[in-house]
């Protein structure tokens, strides 16, 4: 009989150095899990992103997914009659670079000098 103790976690940190810039790093860990015939290995995933406001309607984005190349999935199954090992790896990091243009207004228009009626 086998047993395991592990740590599953999600962590996200946001940083805003200026009003027009923001950075984010996220970490996800799924620990090793036992199955009836074996186990599934742990997966660690780190993503990093940065956003810069170029203008009132235009934003530049850059994101790196799987910063440390941790998307490896391994499953090992054993029984008295067979042993099977399955491994899937997503190789290489992916860099996304793009721009977002917003159409229309970005904030709700509100009436100037709006006042509620005073109870009298």
JOQUI-V714286 format. One record per residue. PHI is phi in whole degrees, 0 to 359 (999 if undefined). OMEGA is omega in whole degrees, 0 to 359 (none if undefined). D_CENTER is the distance of its C-alpha to the mean C-alpha in Angstrom with 2 decimals. Layout:
[[PHI;OMEGA;D_CENTER] [PHI;OMEGA;D_CENTER]]
This chain:
[[999;180;35.35] [247;173;31.96] [218;179;29.59] [210;173;26.32] [234;184;24.43] [213;182;20.77] [231;171;17.75] [255;185;14.60] [210;171;12.12] [225;181;8.88] [221;178;8.96] [225;178;7.75] [240;177;10.46] [248;179;11.70] [223;179;14.85] [240;181;17.39] [292;176;20.20] [220;179;22.07] [291;181;22.15] [260;182;21.15] [234;173;18.32] [209;178;14.92] [233;180;12.39] [214;172;8.99] [233;178;7.64] [231;181;5.08] [232;177;6.88] [231;177;7.44] [230;171;11.11] [244;186;13.35] [285;177;16.86] [304;180;19.88] [237;176;21.46] [277;173;25.11] [240;181;26.47] [303;182;30.18] [252;184;30.97] [177;181;28.62] [205;172;24.99] [241;185;21.45] [289;179;19.88] [287;177;16.87] [232;177;13.47] [240;183;11.38] [225;179;8.12] [235;177;7.25] [241;182;5.59] [227;181;8.02] [220;178;9.20] [218;180;12.65] [230;179;14.64] [230;179;18.44] [279;180;20.86] [274;180;23.75] [198;182;25.86] [297;182;26.06] [242;187;24.78] [234;180;22.92] [231;174;19.52] [257;182;18.28] [232;171;14.65] [217;181;13.39] [223;172;10.07] [246;178;10.11] [263;180;8.04] [54;185;9.18] [307;183;11.03] [252;176;13.39] [55;185;13.98] [258;182;13.16] [273;176;12.88] [242;180;16.40] [244;180;17.70] [232;178;21.26] [233;178;23.56] [240;179;27.10] [237;177;29.73] [226;174;33.27] [213;180;36.35] [300;185;40.06] [252;179;40.39] [204;173;37.31] [227;181;34.30] [227;174;31.26] [236;180;28.31] [238;179;25.44] [225;177;22.79] [232;181;20.07] [232;172;18.23] [266;186;15.93] [269;176;17.64] [88;176;16.65] [276;178;13.76] [241;178;13.06] [250;176;13.64] [253;175;13.38] [228;182;15.95] [196;179;17.26] [232;176;19.12] [238;176;19.03] [248;181;22.49] [262;177;23.12] [264;177;26.42] [84;181;28.59] [274;181;28.40] [265;177;25.32] [232;179;26.95] [292;174;29.45] [286;176;33.01] [236;184;35.03] [288;178;38.75] [289;177;40.27] [58;177;42.51] [283;178;41.56] [227;174;43.17] [285;176;43.48] [294;178;47.06] [274;178;48.51] [295;184;50.25] [223;none;53.89]]
